Amino acid sequence: RNKEALKTAGLRWHRERERWYYKPNGWRKSRRSTGSLDDLARKYGYKGFETTDKEQLPARR
């Protein structure tokens, strides 16, 4: 239910980092990033999201 809503909003699931992320249509990566989420947040900046609903989706393994 929530998974489908996230997909509809244009988010994708990153299997290795176990996080949802946004990738614009037509975007292509130039190389594979091996950095951690903290490294990427420092490099590109981080914008947190606050919600009123604290329900979390279980991570798939």
C-alpha positions as a LaTeX table, in Angstrom:
\begin{tabular}{lrrr}
\hline
Residue & $x$ (\AA) & $y$ (\AA) & $z$ (\AA) \\
\hline
Arg1 & 0.00 & 0.00 & 0.00 \\
Asn2 & 2.61 & 2.58 & 1.04 \\
Lys3 & 5.14 & 1.04 & $-1.33$ \\
Glu4 & 2.83 & 1.66 & $-4.27$ \\
Ala5 & 2.24 & 5.26 & $-3.13$ \\
Leu6 & 6.00 & 5.88 & $-3.03$ \\
Lys7 & 6.39 & 4.38 & $-6.51$ \\
Thr8 & 3.53 & 6.52 & $-7.81$ \\
Ala9 & 5.31 & 9.59 & $-6.39$ \\
Gly10 & 8.33 & 8.70 & $-8.55$ \\
Leu11 & 10.57 & 7.22 & $-5.86$ \\
Arg12 & 12.70 & 4.13 & $-6.35$ \\
Trp13 & 14.08 & 1.61 & $-3.83$ \\
His14 & 17.88 & 1.28 & $-3.55$ \\
Arg15 & 18.49 & $-2.37$ & $-2.75$ \\
Glu16 & 22.02 & $-1.97$ & $-1.35$ \\
Arg17 & 21.42 & 1.18 & 0.71 \\
Glu18 & 17.89 & 0.12 & 1.70 \\
Arg19 & 16.45 & 3.60 & 1.14 \\
Trp20 & 13.93 & 5.23 & $-1.18$ \\
Tyr21 & 15.37 & 7.82 & $-3.57$ \\
Tyr22 & 14.19 & 10.09 & $-6.38$ \\
Lys23 & 15.59 & 9.85 & $-9.90$ \\
Pro24 & 14.21 & 12.18 & $-12.58$ \\
Asn25 & 13.12 & 10.60 & $-15.87$ \\
Gly26 & 15.92 & 10.61 & $-18.40$ \\
Trp27 & 18.64 & 10.90 & $-15.75$ \\
Arg28 & 21.70 & 8.76 & $-16.39$ \\
Lys29 & 24.54 & 8.18 & $-14.03$ \\
Ser30 & 28.05 & 8.60 & $-15.33$ \\
Arg31 & 29.65 & 6.15 & $-12.90$ \\
Arg32 & 28.75 & 3.89 & $-10.03$ \\
Ser33 & 28.91 & 5.55 & $-6.62$ \\
Thr34 & 30.35 & 3.43 & $-3.84$ \\
Gly35 & 30.05 & 6.02 & $-1.08$ \\
Ser36 & 27.96 & 5.58 & 2.02 \\
Leu37 & 24.80 & 7.61 & 2.54 \\
Asp38 & 26.68 & 9.90 & 4.94 \\
Asp39 & 29.39 & 10.52 & 2.32 \\
Leu40 & 26.80 & 11.30 & $-0.34$ \\
Ala41 & 24.87 & 13.59 & 2.03 \\
Arg42 & 28.04 & 15.59 & 2.74 \\
Lys43 & 28.94 & 15.78 & $-0.95$ \\
Tyr44 & 25.54 & 16.74 & $-2.36$ \\
Gly45 & 23.69 & 18.11 & 0.65 \\
Tyr46 & 20.80 & 16.51 & 2.46 \\
Lys47 & 17.21 & 17.55 & 2.82 \\
Gly48 & 15.28 & 15.69 & 5.48 \\
Phe49 & 11.57 & 15.11 & 5.32 \\
Glu50 & 9.24 & 15.45 & 8.28 \\
Thr51 & 5.95 & 13.58 & 8.31 \\
Thr52 & 3.12 & 13.32 & 10.76 \\
Asp53 & 2.76 & 9.60 & 10.12 \\
Lys54 & 5.71 & 7.73 & 11.64 \\
Glu55 & 4.79 & 4.36 & 10.13 \\
Gln56 & 7.82 & 2.73 & 8.54 \\
Leu57 & 7.96 & 0.15 & 5.81 \\
Pro58 & 9.97 & $-2.98$ & 6.58 \\
Ala59 & 13.17 & $-3.31$ & 4.57 \\
Arg60 & 13.25 & $-6.18$ & 2.11 \\
Arg61 & 16.26 & $-8.43$ & 2.19 \\
\hline
\end{tabular}
